[in-house]
């Protein structure tokens, strides 16, 4: 069985935070395989870095 774990943080456009952070979202995804003998993170070797996207 493979499970996807997708924690996320989303800041509302009207949140009481600095304007630069309003309306943004961040998600990190891991794909985990579960076997009879344990588990393995299939995405453990994926590079994780901050990206700036322009819309």
Secondary structure as UniProt FT lines:
FT   STRAND          2..10
FT   TURN            13..14
FT   HELIX           19..21
FT   TURN            22..23
FT   STRAND          25..35
FT   TURN            36..37
FT   STRAND          38..41
FT   TURN            42..45
//
